[in-house]
Amino acid sequence: MPSRKHSSVLRHTPDFHKNEQMQTEKGKDIVILDNVIIGNNHLIINSSMLEIARQLLDGQQGKVRYYSDPSHSESVVALLPEAYKNTFAFNAIPVIHPGGRGFEKIALWRKKLYLDSRYFKKVCKDVAHTKPQLFLITTMIPFNLYRFLSKLNTLKNQQVLIILHGELEAVFCNNPSLTARINGYFYKKILKKAGNNIKFLVLSDYIKDSLANKKLIGQDRLISINHPLSEYQRKNLTVSGPVVFSHLGVANKRKNSSVIFDLARETFQELPKDALQFNIIGRVDLYGADYSKPDFVTIKSKHNQSISQEEYISFIEASHYSLIFLDNTEYVYRISGSVLDSVQYQLPLIALEHPFINELFEKGGDIGFLCKDLEEMKQVVLRLAQKDPLYSSRYETQIINLRKLAAKFYSGNVAEIISKAIKPA
């Protein structure tokens, strides 16, 4: 049940297939479905997509109707603009995350697949009857998307948009994981068999070009958007005191995060400790090594637990540069939240060359330092810590450029891209 705090906004309609309850005019609404996410996961992108959908209504009298798990709706609604909350209608569908082991896990998967099918058919029945201007699917597991594809293909005159998330890595990478290989198999089938009424949203030009080059689907069926970000403006445009270099988010193997410890150790062999500071803003999840008391690196997490969003932003605001150690094998076909946070909070990047990061530099210009290897990264850190004017004088320009780049990720600009892509020629 919705909390009392949001009771005026969260109008869950259990019998949503009864169209007289919807109070909607045909062709005006936008329907959004997410039958995967629960709780606080995917909050930024899903709340942003609801706000984008509201903007796509363009002053019409329609509503944005969101079908999702109630726990997720509760979290999403808190991020929506207060002035427009009556534009949204929330409809509850059950979402199961199969846990457990053995027969328990099998039983939960059977229940999940049954409920997913049952409620998807109801949503499609509603879509077929009310004919919304757009049917958007924000998250769906590849197997479900594959088995529901024929139903989506029958909605011939209905515009359908499907967001493709990080599982796309399975299409391109030789992952030893059985789950990844299965997901890759289904995604390839989906892209080849999707009807002409279906288009796919991907979160970078690089992903769009890679899919098109693989000849799985035509460019005209792919829409590249920037991962939506919330608006923010960094106030401090100068560096004073020790230069603070921070790794954003959880430090783990996929991010190549252990490099920060070696970088800090080598840097402090050449510079005094009061010249600079290295932080990890989040917990450390590096198996096989004990970083509970690391030399030279401050871990901004108590007892290696997750930190609050307020603390996270505060630590970022106290930093000067974002250290990104991604190599060309990770986060190529999924978007790194740490990189996006660097853009959103306008923290100049010091990063290794990487397809998505290269794309950001191409779009944003001087937004930091793009390094060909770790040795060059070390030299950049040394020069900045020594306040070398050839490097440090670019700081204000880098923040201003990041501010301009971040604006391209705001909902209004993303809505404009989607609007142009879905309008008939």
LINSULDA-V330849 format. One record per helix or strand. SS is the DSSP state (alpha for helix, beta for strand). FROM is the first residue (numbers start at 1). TO is the last residue. If there is no record, write none. Layout:
ss	from	to
SS	FROM	TO
SS	FROM	TO
This chain:
ss	from	to
alpha	4	6
alpha	19	21
beta	30	34
alpha	43	57
beta	64	68
alpha	70	77
alpha	82	87
beta	88	92
alpha	102	130
beta	134	139
alpha	142	154
beta	160	163
alpha	166	172
alpha	178	193
beta	198	202
alpha	205	213
alpha	219	221
beta	222	224
beta	243	248
beta	251	252
alpha	259	267
alpha	273	275
beta	276	281
beta	284	285
beta	297	299
alpha	302	304
alpha	309	317
beta	321	324
alpha	337	344
beta	348	352
alpha	355	364
beta	368	371
alpha	374	385
alpha	389	392
alpha	395	407
alpha	411	422
